[in-house]
Amino acid sequence: MKTTEFVKALRAKSAAELKSELAALRKEQFNLRMQSAVGQLNQSNLVHDVRKKIARVKTVMQQQANTQAKAS
């Protein structure tokens, strides 16, 4: 999935769905770190990709929180 499609999909999600997405990404990041530590990680670029996805999810969450704060 391309970055713009990923961000559009994130913006369509609710806050609860974003939290579950963030939890899943953090679990994936942990698993990749463990694979890297053991030496079983073949695609080292996945660690970088997951970090970027986590940052994007957190950014969208913050944007949604700011728009809700302004609306109130």
MOCORMO-V292867 format. One line per field, one symbol per residue. phi: phi as a letter, one per 20 degrees, with the letter a starting at -180 (. if undefined). burial: b if it has 9 or more other C-alpha atoms within 8 Angstrom, else e. A space follows every 50 residues. Layout:
phi: ???
burial: ???
//
This chain:
phi: .ffffffffffeeefffffffffffffffffffffffeneeedfffffff fffffffffffffffffffffe
burial: eeeeebbeebeeeeeeebeebbeebbebbeebbebbeeeebeeeeebeeb bebbebbbebbeebeeeeeeee
//
